[in-house]
Amino acid sequence: MTQRDMAGYLGITTVTLRNWRKNKPHLYEIVLKGFAFDKIVEQSKKSYEEAVTLQGKFKSQFCNLSNKTKELHLSLIVYLQE
């Protein structure tokens, strides 16, 4: 995110943001950390949604297996967890 983007989001000018960086470094750092936190939250949401999609695909595929094959897969999972 550019300084222009950050300033627009905060409703301030880029000059104000640069002044914060120069004259109020702690405030500027808090602002940057806030934007970094938002980015991490968005990435986590995306990862979660991808995991849920994969889980659905695996469940669907697993349900289509024969009981014998399911037992083999579950045995392998238990073995790998030991």
N, C-alpha and C positions, 0 to 999 in steps of 0.2 A: 504494500500500500504506500503510495507516495505521500509526501507532506501535504500536497494539495488535497488528496483524498481524505487524509486525517483531518485537516482543517475544515473541509466541507462537512464531514460527519459531525464534528464538534460545533459547527456553526461559528467558527472564528476564521480570521485571515491567516494566510501562510506566514505573514510577518509576525503576527501574535505567536504562532507556534515556534518560529525561530527565536523570538524574544524569550519565550519560556525556556528553550534549550540553552540559551546564553545566560539569562538572568535568574531562572528558577529551575535549575537542573533536576531537582527532586520531583517537581511537578511534571516536568517533561518525561522523566523516567517512569512515573506512575502511568502517564498517558500511554507510553509505548508498551508497558506491561499489560495494560488493559486491552490494547489491540492484539497483542500476542496471545493473551488468554482467549479472546474471541476466536482467533484463528484456530487455536488448539481445540476449542469446543466444537467448532464446525467440522474439523477433521475427525474428531471422535464420533460425531453424529454420523458422518459419512461411513466411517469404518464399521460402526454398529449396524447401519442399514445394509452394508455389504455382507456382514456376518449373518444377519437374519436371512437374507436372500440365499446365501450358501447353505444355511441350515435347512431351509425349506427344500432346496434341491436335493440335499443329501437324504432328508427324510423321505422324500418322494421316491428316490432311487432305492433306498433301503427297503421301503414297503413293497417294492416290486420284486424283491429277491425271494427265492425259495426259503423255507424255514431252515433247511440244512445249511444254506449259504449264510443266512443270518447268524446262525450259531457259530459258524467258523469265523465270521467277522467279529462277533462279540468276544469269542475266545482270544482272538488276536489282540483286540483292544485291551482285555484284561492282562494278557501276557506282557504287552508293552508298558503297561502302567506299573508293573512290579519292579 
